[in-house]
Amino acid sequence: MGGGLNRFDGQYFTHFSEKEGLSNDAVLSLLQDKKGNLWIGTRFGLSKMSTATLASINAKPIIELTPSTVLFKNYSYEDGFLGIGCWRNSLFEAKNGDIYIGANDRLTIYHPSGESLQAAKPNMSLMGISLYNENIPWPALLQKQDSSFVLGNGVKVGDFRFSGLSNWNRLPQNLSLKHNNNNLSFTFVASTQQQPEKVKYQYTLEGFDATWSSLNTKNEASYGNLPSGDYTFRAKALSSMGTWSDELVYSFSIRPPWWKTGWMYTLYAAPDHQHFVLVPPTRTATASPTTALGTPKNRARTKGQ
């Protein structure tokens, strides 16, 4: 039960609910403190809309919500708010700025001085790049890029290229993969001293995704059946204090098959092309054997792939 929170500026009504990030739609208490922050006590939690957020809302009659929009900071047990919910008209600000909250069977006091004015932003790191949901020993492959190997699920990986390894996590730089090795997963994590369990993430793949993902606690992103092209994976984190990290950026490419390369299209368009037909390769029952991981294999015929 509950209709959320409504704001009227003399001309427009703006409605806020759990969909916009409010802790609960049953609003029982309201308080605007001396700094202009709006505190909202609900049946199942405590929310705060900052002065900066209120100012941005006042500047625009219509709020445009995106996956990155954060309107409320919600307080829970991990933040020291021990009550399940708030009583009616149970918010009070003392002269020193402390906020008193009547919550169920106890009184909770919030001390603004204990919350840093400028929280440190999380530090994002890329922890792993998997192919077909299997971990790849990239350091072992740096000097063996002329080899091929078979994953546990039977997928053959070969003709991979990268220029080096990152300093900390030893991941491939300038990675280039064949057209049929196009299923990748990225694992990332944000380092922060402030409630790491409450960090939320967003990610997008430029060249494939149209928008950023929604905010969630999942720190892995998977992409399958990527068409050939150049891609940039981006991820960022939002701390429990509402501070965004810098973006994590990783670029890679999926190469087209040889029959879709530029020189082949030039050949298709040549006048003499009418005298012959090129047929893309197909699988046969007598496929060439595949070497084990790390065993060199001559692939001169497929060097252009």
C-alpha positions, -999 to +999 in steps of 0.1 A: +000+000+000+012+035-007+013+059-036+049+071-033+059+107-032+045+136-052+061+170-058+042+201-070+061+232-082+030+253-087+025+241-123+036+205-126+033+173-105+063+149-104+057+114-090+085+093-073+081+057-065+102+025-060+106+026-098+126+058-094+146+044-065+125+053-034+130+027-006+092+020-004+060+036-018+044+039+017+058+073+027+052+081+064+076+110+072+092+139+055+119+163+066+140+189+047+172+196+067+191+228+070+213+220+040+182+214+018+184+176+017+150+159+017+146+129+040+118+104+033+108+079+060+089+049+045+074+017+058+105-003+047+134+021+049+149+056+048+157+076+017+174+109+011+172+132-019+202+155-019+202+192-024+220+188-057+194+164-070+166+187-059+182+216-077+185+196-109+148+186-106+138+223-100+157+232-132+137+208-154+099+204-153+102+170-168+128+145-155+145+123-181+154+090-164+183+070-178+199+037-165+225+060-149+200+082-130+203+080-092+177+102-074+178+087-039+203+074-014+187+046+006+199+037+041+198+001+053+212-021+081+247-019+066+246+019+069+237+017+106+199+021+101+187-006+124+150-001+120+130-018+094+108+012+087+098+046+100+069+058+121+045+086+110+060+121+115+091+106+131+119+126+115+135+155+134+167+176+129+186+188+160+205+221+162+238+204+155+224+188+123+219+153+136+188+136+122+166+117+147+146+088+132+118+070+149+120+035+135+098+007+147+109-001+183+140+021+185+154+056+179+182+060+153+204+091+151+222+100+119+254+121+123+261+140+090+297+146+102+304+109+099+297+109+062+325+124+041+315+153+019+333+139-010+335+102-010+364+085-028+353+071-061+356+033-067+386+020-086+376-002-115+397-031-127+392-057-155+399-091-139+393-116-167+385-122-204+370-156-212+361-173-244+329-194-245+327-191-207+361-207-202+392-191-187+421-186-211+458-187-199+467-155-219+503-152-205+511-187-217+498-178-252+518-146-257+547-165-275+524-191-290+501-171-312+508-195-341+491-223-322+455-235-318+438-254-290+404-269-281+384-257-252+367-281-228+334-276-246+349-286-279+353-252-295+385-247-315+404-214-308+431-203-332+447-175-351+443-152-321+465-121-320+475-096-293+504-072-289+512-078-252+498-082-217+485-056-192+507-049-162+486-060-133+461-087-144+481-100-174+453-097-199+458-094-237+462-059-253+449-051-287+432-085-289+421-097-323+400-129-328+388-149-357+352-146-369+342-179-353+358-172-319+333-145-312+319-154-277+335-133-250+329-127-213+344-098-192+348-099-154+354-067-136+354-054-100+354-021-082+377-016-052+363+006-025+365+008+013+328+019+017+305-011+017+318-030-014+289-054-012+266-024-022+285-014-053+265-014-085+277-017-120+268-006-155+284-017-188+281-014-225+298-027-257+303+000-283+297-013-317+270-037-304+249-023-275+226+007-281+226+018-245+242+011-211+229-018-190+207-012-160+224-007-126+229-041-109+254-059-086+265-083-114+302-079-122+303-099-154+291-093-190+289-119-217+285-114-255+279-142-280+278-144-318+295-110-323+297-100-359+331-090-373+341-054-364+359-032-338+345-031-303+351-012-271+338-026-238+331+000-211+321-005-175+317+018-145+307+014-108+285+034-084+294+033-047+270+032-018+277+069-013+265+077-049+300+083-063+308+070-098+341+055-108+361+063-139+351+042-169+370+010-175+378+008-212+389-023-233+391-024-271+393-055-293+383-067-327+366-097-345+381-103-379+359-112-409+363-145-427+386-144-457+358-145-481+345-112-466+377-093-465+384-061-486+406-078-511+381-105-518+353-079-524+377-062-548+382-096-566+344-101-567+340-068-585+368-074-610+357-079-647+373-113-650+354-125-620+326-136-643+347-165-655+349-183-621+331-188-588+346-187-553+328-209-528+333-204-490+349-234-472+326-259-456+332-285-430+342-320-441+345-354-423+383-352-429+391-321-410+428-315-401+438-325-366+441-298-339+471-294-317+470-293-280+473-259-261+508-244-267+518-268-295+529-249-327+510-256-358+517-244-393+487-224-405+501-207-436+470-213-457+448-195-432+472-166-424+448-141-440+419-151-418 
